[in-house]
Amino acid sequence: MPVKSRQVENSAATRAALIKIARKLFADRGYADTATEEVVRRARVTRGALYHHFKDKQDLFKAVLLEEEKRLAAATTAVAARQSDPWRALAAGCDAFLSECLNPAVQRIVLIDAPAVLGWEAYRQIDADHFVDRGRDQSGTDSPPAGGSARAYHYGSSARGVDADCARRRSGQGASRSQRGRRPPAQQYPHGPSTMTYSGRPTFL
């Protein structure tokens, strides 16, 4: 293997390792309580190696978020694509996204820390890049079912109005005993063109 190719491969491996370890620490401790010293120690690299790939801790967090958004978009779109009917695809995509929100790592990284660390506008843009734009075909139009469902659970989920509390409500956690098992009323979210019940099934305004 040429020396240059080996260097590129090693560099990519180092970057991937830093992101993997940072993801675990950000998920377990949160952004504020994660130190870059701990990241480089666990990755067994120097601080210079960290700053070769990322300009600062926030940049490292952004890389972790991008990987998480990519994974979420692929998972939810794959579920939606199994449905031939656009409406069923949309509902399946919403349900899949909310199921992902039950993961504590997703709650911490995507729903709680990302808007606070990166700012709302930057977070929304990253989200749009992975969910809304994912469903567009080359002509620039939404291609159902994946496009429609991606747009729906982009505007009707996560930063689009659903937070970790919504995910807990969906599983019955955090609700009183008398409330569990009941179907909550539809909740209108101010950041998108849909209303959603906690079952994840949207109805357009």
VENWOQUI-V834051 format. One record per pair of residues at least 24 apart in sequence whose ideal C-beta (glycine too) atoms are under 7 Angstrom apart, sorted by sequence separation. I is the first residue (numbers start at 1). J is the second residue. D is the distance in Angstrom with one decimal. If there is no record, write none. Layout:
# VENWOQUI-V834051
I;J;D + I;J;D
This chain:
# VENWOQUI-V834051
18;43;5.3 + 72;97;6.9 + 75;100;6.4 + 17;43;5.0 + 128;154;6.7 + 127;154;6.4 + 72;100;5.6 + 161;189;2.8 + 170;198;5.0 + 160;189;6.1 + 169;198;5.5 + 31;61;5.8 + 161;191;5.6 + 14;45;5.9 + 160;191;5.0 + 161;192;6.7 + 18;50;6.2 + 127;159;5.9 + 160;192;4.9 + 166;198;6.5 + 156;189;6.2 + 14;49;5.8 + 18;53;6.3 + 26;61;6.3 + 124;159;6.5 + 123;159;6.0 + 155;191;6.5 + 156;192;5.6 + 155;192;2.5 + 15;53;4.7 + 22;60;5.3 + 26;64;5.9 + 68;106;6.9 + 155;193;6.0 + 156;194;4.6 + 14;53;6.9 + 155;194;5.9 + 156;196;4.6 + 23;64;4.8 + 68;109;5.6 + 18;60;6.8 + 22;64;5.3 + 68;110;5.7 + 152;194;6.0 + 19;63;5.4 + 65;109;6.3 + 115;159;5.9 + 19;64;5.7 + 64;109;6.5 + 65;110;6.8 + 156;202;5.0 + 111;158;5.8 + 19;67;6.1 + 110;158;6.2 + 65;114;5.2 + 152;202;5.2 + 111;163;5.2 + 112;164;6.3 + 111;164;5.1 + 89;144;6.9 + 90;145;6.8 + 61;117;5.5 + 62;118;6.3 + 89;145;2.9 + 93;149;3.2 + 97;153;4.4 + 69;126;6.1 + 73;130;4.3 + 77;134;6.2 + 93;150;6.7 + 101;158;6.9 + 107;164;4.0 + 69;127;6.7 + 73;131;5.6 + 86;144;4.2 + 90;148;5.4 + 94;152;6.1 + 58;117;6.1 + 86;145;4.7 + 89;148;6.9 + 90;149;4.2 + 93;152;6.7 + 94;153;4.6 + 98;157;6.5 + 66;126;6.7 + 70;130;6.1 + 89;149;4.9 + 93;153;5.0 + 97;157;4.8 + 107;167;6.6 + 65;126;6.6 + 69;130;4.2 + 73;134;5.3 + 101;162;6.7 + 83;145;5.8 + 86;148;5.4 + 90;152;4.9 + 94;156;6.4 + 94;157;6.5 + 101;164;6.9 + 81;145;6.5 + 98;162;6.7 + 80;145;5.4 + 81;146;5.2 + 102;167;5.1 + 80;146;5.5 + 101;167;3.6 + 77;146;4.9 + 80;149;3.9 + 98;167;6.1 + 102;171;5.7 + 98;170;5.5 + 77;150;6.0 + 27;104;6.8 + 76;153;6.2 + 27;105;3.6 + 30;108;6.0 + 27;108;5.3 + 26;108;6.8 + 27;109;5.9 + 31;113;4.4 + 26;109;5.5 + 30;113;6.1 + 31;117;5.3 + 26;113;6.8 + 94;196;6.9 + 98;200;4.6 + 95;200;4.2 + 94;200;3.7 + 94;201;6.5 + 94;202;6.0 + 91;200;6.7 + 91;201;4.7 + 90;202;6.6
